[in-house]
Amino acid sequence: MILAGTGDGQEVFEHLARAYMRAYPEDAVDVPPTVGSSGGVRCAAAGTCDVARLARPLKDKELRFMLAYQPLARVPVVFASHPGVGVQRLSRAQAVGVLTGGITNWKALGGPDHRILVVQRELSEAPHAAVAAHLPELAGQPLAGRVAYDAAEALAAIAGTEFSFGIVSLPAARALGLNVIWIEGLAPGPSGAVPSDYPMCMTHGLAWLPEPASAVRRFLDFVLGPEGRAALAELDVLPLAP
């Protein structure tokens, strides 16, 4: 079985696949590298994958494919830096300043005296959309830094470049040991869990052709049922009840 699609939150779908294969070891689930949410939809519609993994709901123009769709979880989006940067809090104005080039040195944020190397995501991508929805001050402003065209590229750039700064999912940031930087007022409590009303989130979900094969139906029943919700609860996400 193949789950094709987004790279944002790929670790979430890989976690679900592992949980399913522990319960059904006779079934193999492949979560290949990203082709994007749109690519996953096209693959599912063409039958070249069994299930599409998405970091957003279906778009209006994708409804013509007549796919079934189910949201799974809200996945928090955070700012993150290379582990060597010790800054852990930003005001809204500081976050906007970094993203738009108004603030260019970590020293202005209480960090080391070094230029901030900003890694952006495309405006149309789910992580940027989640941030822009919470920071409308970004609207219409040019963005600083380089653009990473998918999650894997962004994560590799931040993890491998000192003094970097970018937008990533919380599960990916923690899995890679990146330095998570919270906007003031949005940081988690002592337990580290993100509050249920955390505003900067991507909605991750699955899409598939109606009347799936029995093995695909078994996978969907697992993921969308209590076992899947229990598996999601182990991650830095906010599960959504089907």
C-alpha beads as a LAMMPS data file, in Angstrom:
LAMMPS data file: protein, C-alpha beads

242 atoms
241 bonds

1 atom types
1 bond types

-500.0 500.0 xlo xhi
-500.0 500.0 ylo yhi
-500.0 500.0 zlo zhi

Masses

1 110.0

Atoms # bond

1 1 1 0.000 0.000 0.000
2 1 1 1.351 3.420 -0.963
3 1 1 0.616 6.725 0.839
4 1 1 1.815 9.496 -1.470
5 1 1 1.684 13.225 -0.911
6 1 1 2.903 15.962 1.389
7 1 1 6.300 16.079 3.055
8 1 1 5.025 18.414 5.756
9 1 1 4.353 16.085 8.644
10 1 1 5.735 13.060 6.808
11 1 1 6.896 11.784 10.188
12 1 1 3.237 11.815 11.331
13 1 1 2.169 9.540 8.477
14 1 1 5.228 7.323 8.961
15 1 1 4.290 6.972 12.640
16 1 1 0.761 5.932 11.696
17 1 1 2.095 3.454 9.140
18 1 1 4.374 1.852 11.730
19 1 1 1.529 1.596 14.233
20 1 1 -0.661 -0.057 11.613
21 1 1 2.039 -2.536 10.560
22 1 1 2.567 -3.556 14.176
23 1 1 -1.127 -4.440 14.320
24 1 1 -1.187 -5.975 10.820
25 1 1 2.352 -7.226 10.094
26 1 1 1.162 -8.969 6.928
27 1 1 0.414 -5.552 5.347
28 1 1 3.217 -3.305 4.089
29 1 1 2.649 0.473 4.006
30 1 1 5.063 2.655 2.033
31 1 1 5.324 6.396 2.787
32 1 1 7.563 7.624 -0.056
33 1 1 9.277 11.037 -0.273
34 1 1 7.103 14.044 -0.900
35 1 1 5.268 14.795 -4.128
36 1 1 3.279 17.525 -2.358
37 1 1 -0.347 17.478 -1.320
38 1 1 -1.433 18.269 -4.882
39 1 1 0.729 15.472 -6.229
40 1 1 -0.790 13.051 -3.742
41 1 1 -4.289 14.000 -4.853
42 1 1 -3.380 13.411 -8.492
43 1 1 -1.788 10.048 -7.638
44 1 1 -4.856 8.903 -5.709
45 1 1 -7.182 10.040 -8.488
46 1 1 -5.079 8.193 -11.097
47 1 1 -4.795 5.066 -8.958
48 1 1 -0.983 5.220 -8.787
49 1 1 -1.158 5.369 -4.996
50 1 1 -3.718 3.905 -2.637
51 1 1 -4.146 6.890 -0.319
52 1 1 -3.057 10.528 -0.601
53 1 1 -1.569 12.266 2.416
54 1 1 -2.375 15.981 2.621
55 1 1 -1.241 18.932 4.731
56 1 1 -4.442 20.800 3.895
57 1 1 -8.065 20.089 2.998
58 1 1 -8.992 19.331 -0.596
59 1 1 -9.149 22.412 -2.812
60 1 1 -12.330 23.274 -4.686
61 1 1 -10.675 22.438 -8.006
62 1 1 -9.767 18.972 -6.656
63 1 1 -13.364 18.040 -5.865
64 1 1 -13.767 16.957 -9.491
65 1 1 -11.679 13.873 -8.664
66 1 1 -14.506 12.644 -6.415
67 1 1 -12.115 11.498 -3.682
68 1 1 -13.198 10.697 -0.156
69 1 1 -11.381 12.913 2.347
70 1 1 -10.928 12.750 6.112
71 1 1 -8.916 15.140 8.306
72 1 1 -6.746 13.412 10.896
73 1 1 -5.021 16.040 12.997
74 1 1 -4.009 19.654 13.369
75 1 1 -0.219 19.739 13.205
76 1 1 1.427 22.737 14.908
77 1 1 3.737 24.920 12.834
78 1 1 6.601 26.638 14.649
79 1 1 9.666 28.717 14.002
80 1 1 12.896 26.815 14.463
81 1 1 16.596 27.446 14.216
82 1 1 19.801 25.487 14.108
83 1 1 20.392 23.955 17.589
84 1 1 23.320 26.309 18.199
85 1 1 21.033 29.351 18.467
86 1 1 19.679 29.839 21.983
87 1 1 16.783 32.206 21.249
88 1 1 13.503 30.597 22.342
89 1 1 10.929 33.416 22.327
90 1 1 9.921 36.080 19.799
91 1 1 7.293 38.770 19.864
92 1 1 4.932 38.981 16.905
93 1 1 6.787 42.061 15.681
94 1 1 10.131 40.277 15.909
95 1 1 8.833 37.264 13.973
96 1 1 7.507 39.524 11.222
97 1 1 10.771 41.462 11.241
98 1 1 12.864 38.341 10.703
99 1 1 10.625 36.981 7.943
100 1 1 10.549 40.287 6.047
101 1 1 14.187 41.271 6.536
102 1 1 13.620 44.074 9.010
103 1 1 15.673 42.173 11.598
104 1 1 18.792 40.588 10.187
105 1 1 21.025 39.763 13.170
106 1 1 20.422 37.280 15.986
107 1 1 21.908 39.829 18.396
108 1 1 18.761 41.952 18.049
109 1 1 16.810 38.975 19.423
110 1 1 19.137 38.285 22.347
111 1 1 21.207 35.733 20.456
112 1 1 24.711 35.625 18.978
113 1 1 26.131 38.430 16.867
114 1 1 25.566 36.798 13.476
115 1 1 23.370 37.321 10.448
116 1 1 20.072 35.391 10.506
117 1 1 19.927 32.923 7.610
118 1 1 16.211 32.734 6.832
119 1 1 14.725 29.659 5.153
120 1 1 11.272 30.477 3.789
121 1 1 8.499 28.283 2.397
122 1 1 6.533 29.194 -0.705
123 1 1 3.513 31.393 -0.060
124 1 1 1.182 28.675 -1.330
125 1 1 2.565 25.976 0.978
126 1 1 0.671 24.890 4.102
127 1 1 3.331 25.918 6.686
128 1 1 3.518 29.479 5.383
129 1 1 -0.272 29.671 5.141
130 1 1 -0.556 28.627 8.803
131 1 1 1.869 31.351 9.877
132 1 1 0.339 34.022 7.632
133 1 1 -3.124 33.324 9.042
134 1 1 -1.832 34.186 12.526
135 1 1 0.422 37.038 11.370
136 1 1 -1.630 39.058 8.867
137 1 1 1.075 41.713 9.112
138 1 1 2.987 39.601 6.559
139 1 1 0.408 40.239 3.843
140 1 1 1.870 42.015 0.844
141 1 1 5.374 42.243 2.272
142 1 1 8.407 40.814 0.455
143 1 1 10.021 37.963 2.341
144 1 1 13.699 37.664 3.208
145 1 1 16.011 34.714 2.737
146 1 1 16.020 31.648 0.499
147 1 1 13.000 29.536 -0.408
148 1 1 12.899 25.813 0.339
149 1 1 10.462 24.086 -1.972
150 1 1 9.443 21.239 0.316
151 1 1 9.647 20.168 3.943
152 1 1 12.681 17.929 3.475
153 1 1 14.683 20.757 1.904
154 1 1 13.668 23.206 4.634
155 1 1 14.519 20.807 7.444
156 1 1 17.881 19.887 5.918
157 1 1 18.768 23.563 5.467
158 1 1 17.893 24.485 9.054
159 1 1 19.497 21.415 10.637
160 1 1 22.648 21.739 8.549
161 1 1 23.230 25.507 8.602
162 1 1 24.376 27.436 11.656
163 1 1 22.385 30.582 12.496
164 1 1 19.451 29.473 10.324
165 1 1 15.779 30.248 10.958
166 1 1 12.697 28.766 9.319
167 1 1 9.128 27.494 9.458
168 1 1 8.607 23.776 10.174
169 1 1 6.162 21.407 11.823
170 1 1 6.619 20.863 15.545
171 1 1 6.939 17.047 15.255
172 1 1 9.718 17.435 12.681
173 1 1 11.525 20.109 14.714
174 1 1 11.545 17.968 17.838
175 1 1 12.461 14.793 15.945
176 1 1 15.544 16.521 14.485
177 1 1 16.506 18.282 17.710
178 1 1 16.083 21.763 16.254
179 1 1 15.795 24.776 18.528
180 1 1 12.066 25.600 18.675
181 1 1 11.276 29.319 18.875
182 1 1 7.815 30.225 20.169
183 1 1 5.889 33.420 19.559
184 1 1 5.062 35.039 22.885
185 1 1 1.779 33.769 24.262
186 1 1 1.840 30.548 22.222
187 1 1 4.431 28.500 24.114
188 1 1 3.294 25.175 25.594
189 1 1 2.861 24.600 29.296
190 1 1 5.256 22.705 31.590
191 1 1 4.290 19.359 30.046
192 1 1 5.415 20.519 26.597
193 1 1 2.005 19.823 25.092
194 1 1 0.631 22.397 22.678
195 1 1 -2.735 23.849 23.795
196 1 1 -5.775 22.751 21.822
197 1 1 -6.369 26.312 20.564
198 1 1 -2.830 26.758 19.180
199 1 1 -3.501 28.919 16.115
200 1 1 -0.664 28.085 13.685
201 1 1 -1.571 24.603 12.434
202 1 1 -1.787 22.580 9.243
203 1 1 -4.715 20.208 8.854
204 1 1 -3.336 16.804 7.897
205 1 1 -5.651 14.299 6.318
206 1 1 -6.102 11.434 3.882
207 1 1 -7.893 11.176 0.536
208 1 1 -8.758 8.065 -1.448
209 1 1 -10.962 6.764 -4.227
210 1 1 -14.414 5.541 -3.160
211 1 1 -14.836 1.798 -2.673
212 1 1 -11.196 1.068 -1.787
213 1 1 -9.705 -2.436 -1.779
214 1 1 -10.099 -4.459 1.397
215 1 1 -6.495 -3.872 2.548
216 1 1 -6.884 -0.116 2.049
217 1 1 -10.207 -0.147 3.892
218 1 1 -8.561 -2.006 6.789
219 1 1 -5.823 0.633 6.941
220 1 1 -8.346 3.481 6.851
221 1 1 -10.477 1.892 9.570
222 1 1 -7.391 1.598 11.768
223 1 1 -6.087 5.109 11.168
224 1 1 -9.481 6.785 11.468
225 1 1 -10.508 4.724 14.485
226 1 1 -9.442 4.673 18.138
227 1 1 -6.134 2.947 17.353
228 1 1 -5.151 5.730 14.989
229 1 1 -6.169 8.433 17.452
230 1 1 -4.104 6.710 20.146
231 1 1 -1.099 6.661 17.824
232 1 1 -1.544 10.346 16.986
233 1 1 -1.768 11.181 20.688
234 1 1 1.838 10.017 21.014
235 1 1 2.973 12.867 18.763
236 1 1 3.085 16.671 18.922
237 1 1 -0.245 16.979 17.115
238 1 1 -3.863 17.745 17.953
239 1 1 -5.962 14.752 16.814
240 1 1 -9.304 15.392 15.172
241 1 1 -12.131 12.947 15.797
242 1 1 -13.574 11.544 12.539

Bonds

1 1 1 2
2 1 2 3
3 1 3 4
4 1 4 5
5 1 5 6
6 1 6 7
7 1 7 8
8 1 8 9
9 1 9 10
10 1 10 11
11 1 11 12
12 1 12 13
13 1 13 14
14 1 14 15
15 1 15 16
16 1 16 17
17 1 17 18
18 1 18 19
19 1 19 20
20 1 20 21
21 1 21 22
22 1 22 23
23 1 23 24
24 1 24 25
25 1 25 26
26 1 26 27
27 1 27 28
28 1 28 29
29 1 29 30
30 1 30 31
31 1 31 32
32 1 32 33
33 1 33 34
34 1 34 35
35 1 35 36
36 1 36 37
37 1 37 38
38 1 38 39
39 1 39 40
40 1 40 41
41 1 41 42
42 1 42 43
43 1 43 44
44 1 44 45
45 1 45 46
46 1 46 47
47 1 47 48
48 1 48 49
49 1 49 50
50 1 50 51
51 1 51 52
52 1 52 53
53 1 53 54
54 1 54 55
55 1 55 56
56 1 56 57
57 1 57 58
58 1 58 59
59 1 59 60
60 1 60 61
61 1 61 62
62 1 62 63
63 1 63 64
64 1 64 65
65 1 65 66
66 1 66 67
67 1 67 68
68 1 68 69
69 1 69 70
70 1 70 71
71 1 71 72
72 1 72 73
73 1 73 74
74 1 74 75
75 1 75 76
76 1 76 77
77 1 77 78
78 1 78 79
79 1 79 80
80 1 80 81
81 1 81 82
82 1 82 83
83 1 83 84
84 1 84 85
85 1 85 86
86 1 86 87
87 1 87 88
88 1 88 89
89 1 89 90
90 1 90 91
91 1 91 92
92 1 92 93
93 1 93 94
94 1 94 95
95 1 95 96
96 1 96 97
97 1 97 98
98 1 98 99
99 1 99 100
100 1 100 101
101 1 101 102
102 1 102 103
103 1 103 104
104 1 104 105
105 1 105 106
106 1 106 107
107 1 107 108
108 1 108 109
109 1 109 110
110 1 110 111
111 1 111 112
112 1 112 113
113 1 113 114
114 1 114 115
115 1 115 116
116 1 116 117
117 1 117 118
118 1 118 119
119 1 119 120
120 1 120 121
121 1 121 122
122 1 122 123
123 1 123 124
124 1 124 125
125 1 125 126
126 1 126 127
127 1 127 128
128 1 128 129
129 1 129 130
130 1 130 131
131 1 131 132
132 1 132 133
133 1 133 134
134 1 134 135
135 1 135 136
136 1 136 137
137 1 137 138
138 1 138 139
139 1 139 140
140 1 140 141
141 1 141 142
142 1 142 143
143 1 143 144
144 1 144 145
145 1 145 146
146 1 146 147
147 1 147 148
148 1 148 149
149 1 149 150
150 1 150 151
151 1 151 152
152 1 152 153
153 1 153 154
154 1 154 155
155 1 155 156
156 1 156 157
157 1 157 158
158 1 158 159
159 1 159 160
160 1 160 161
161 1 161 162
162 1 162 163
163 1 163 164
164 1 164 165
165 1 165 166
166 1 166 167
167 1 167 168
168 1 168 169
169 1 169 170
170 1 170 171
171 1 171 172
172 1 172 173
173 1 173 174
174 1 174 175
175 1 175 176
176 1 176 177
177 1 177 178
178 1 178 179
179 1 179 180
180 1 180 181
181 1 181 182
182 1 182 183
183 1 183 184
184 1 184 185
185 1 185 186
186 1 186 187
187 1 187 188
188 1 188 189
189 1 189 190
190 1 190 191
191 1 191 192
192 1 192 193
193 1 193 194
194 1 194 195
195 1 195 196
196 1 196 197
197 1 197 198
198 1 198 199
199 1 199 200
200 1 200 201
201 1 201 202
202 1 202 203
203 1 203 204
204 1 204 205
205 1 205 206
206 1 206 207
207 1 207 208
208 1 208 209
209 1 209 210
210 1 210 211
211 1 211 212
212 1 212 213
213 1 213 214
214 1 214 215
215 1 215 216
216 1 216 217
217 1 217 218
218 1 218 219
219 1 219 220
220 1 220 221
221 1 221 222
222 1 222 223
223 1 223 224
224 1 224 225
225 1 225 226
226 1 226 227
227 1 227 228
228 1 228 229
229 1 229 230
230 1 230 231
231 1 231 232
232 1 232 233
233 1 233 234
234 1 234 235
235 1 235 236
236 1 236 237
237 1 237 238
238 1 238 239
239 1 239 240
240 1 240 241
241 1 241 242
